[in-house]
Amino acid sequence: ANFNPLNMVVMNWRNASQSSKKHNRNIPTPQAIVDQIDEWLHADESCLQPDAKSYTMIIEALGKHNKNERDILFAEGLLDWMLEESKTQFQIQPTTYTFAAVMNILAKSNLPDPPQKIEALIDKMNVLQDEGWPDVSPNVVVYNTWLHSLSRAGNVQAAQHILQQMLTGEIPVEPDRITFPHSRRLAGCVVWY
């Protein structure tokens, strides 16, 4: 991977944002960071060209604090914007990590129906992969996040079904050491080793 100086700037912001328990007026808001990055994206002469990682780090930072509805909508909106904008700006095409960052926020939220939203994002990833988009393959992190959201929602049957599909290869992702703790939290969930 190529070094991107902008990602160092965004990473420093993300780290400062994540380490701050309360909103610090000296730390720009996610919207302010996105606005600045958008300006650089459309400035041909700028040496600070954003890529998917730049935006993904912003979404990750949102996931480290309270997952309020505003932050979730911002993360979902940023992903939607990336999907649309990447038609002409290929370097910002979302990756598996971008989708997983949004799913992580959803899975840890108290909003209604996070598992359904995560399933819709997985379906979107599969469609994009079928269309030939690189780097959008649902992986074990994505499925573990889905299992986590189902566990929090108490949806035992759906979690058992997904785990069974992972174990039989119907879902082409092998469970890992993180998969089983999520599935064990579900009462009555049978785990085969």
N, C-alpha and C positions, 0 to 999 in steps of 0.2 A: 504494500500500500504506500502511496505517496504521502509525504509530509504536507500537511495543510496548516499554514500558520493561523488561519481563522479558527481552526478546531482547538488550538491552544488557548485562544482568547475565550471561546465558548466553554472549554473545559474549566478554565479558571473561574468563570462566572458560575458554572454549575457547582463546582466545589464550594465556592463562597455561599451560594444560595442554599446548598444542602447542609452546610455547617451552621447556618443561622437558624435558630429556633423560631424567632419572630421576624417579621418583615423588617429588614434594615433599609432605611431610606437611601443608603449609599449603594445598595445593590439594585441594579436595574430590574424591572419586572420582566417576565418572560415576553410580554408583548413588545416592550421596548427593545429587547434583544432581537426578536424576530423582525421588527421594523428596520433595525440597523442592518441585519443580514440581508433583508430583501433589497435594501438600497445597494449593498455591495453586489448582490446577485445580478442586478441590472446595470451595473457600472462596468463596462468592458475593460476599462483601464485599471481597475482595482486588482491588487495582488491578493486580496482577501476574498477568494471565491468560495462560497459555501458549497457543501456537498451534503449527502444524506446524513452523515455523521453529525454535522453541525446541528441540524434540526432534531435528530434523535437525542442528542445530549440535552436539549431543552426539555423534551418530553420526559426524559429520565429524571431531570431535576424536579419536575412537577410531581413525579411519583414518590419522591422522598418525604414529602410533607403531607399534611392532611389532604385527603383526596376529596376535596369539595367539588360540588357540581360545576362551578366555574372553571376549575382547573381541568376537569374531565372534558368539558365541552371544548376548552382551548386545545387540549391534546388531540381530541378527535378531529377538530377543525383543522389543526395543523397537518395532520395526516391526510385529510381530504384535499387540502391545498397542495401538499406535496404530490399527491397522485395526479392532480390536474396540471400543475405547473411542470411536472417532469416530462410532460409530452413535448415540451420545447426546451427544457433545461434538464437534460438526461442525468447530470451529475447529482441531482437532488432526488432521484428515484428512490422511494422508500425501500428498505431492506427488511429482512426477517427481524432484525434488531429493532427497527422502527415500530413495526407492528407489535412486537413483544413488549415494548415500552408502554404503548397505549393499553395493551391487554393487562399489563401489570397494574396500571392505575385503576382500570375497571375492576379487576379481581379483588382489589383491596378496598374498594369503595362500598358505601352503604346504599348506593342507588339501586333501584329495582332492576332486575333482570341482567346483571353483568354476564352470566353465562351465555345468554342469547346474543348479547352484543359481541362477545368473544367468538362465539360460533360464526357469526356473520363476518367477522374479520378473517377467520380461518378460511371461510368459503371464498372471500375476496382474494386472499393469498393464493388459493388453489386456481382460481380463474386467471389471475395475473401470471402464475407459473405456466398454465396451459397456453397463455398468449405469448410465452417466450421471455417474460421478464426474468432477468437473473436475480439471484439473491433474495427471493421471496418464498422460499420453501418452508412450510411449517415444520419446526423441529421439536425436540423433546422439551425445550423450555416453553414453547407455545402450548403444547399439550399439557404440561405440568401446570401452567397458569390457568388453563381451562379447568383442569381437575380441581385446582385450588378454589376457583370461583364456584364450582359445583358443590364442593365440600362446605364452603361458607353458606351456600344457599340451602344446604340439606338435601340436595337432589341426588339421592343414592342410586337410583336406577340408571340415570344418565351417566353418572360417573362409572358405575360398574360396566355399562355398555362400552364406553370409550376405552376403559382399561382392558376389557376383553378384546376389543379390536386392536389395541396396541400389542397385546400378547400374542394374538394369532397372526399378526402381520397385515390385517385388513387395513389398518392405518399404518403406513410404512415408516413408523418411528418406534424405535425400541425404548421401553421404559428404562429409567436410570434410578440411581439411589434416591433421588428426590421424588420420583413418581410414587413410590410405595408409601412413604409417610402421608402424602395427600390422600391416597386411597384408603389407608388404615383409619383415618379420621371418620370415615363414613361407616356408620353402624351397619353391620351385616355385609360389609364388602369382603368378598373372598379374594385373597391374593395368592397366586401361584408363583413359586420361585423356580 
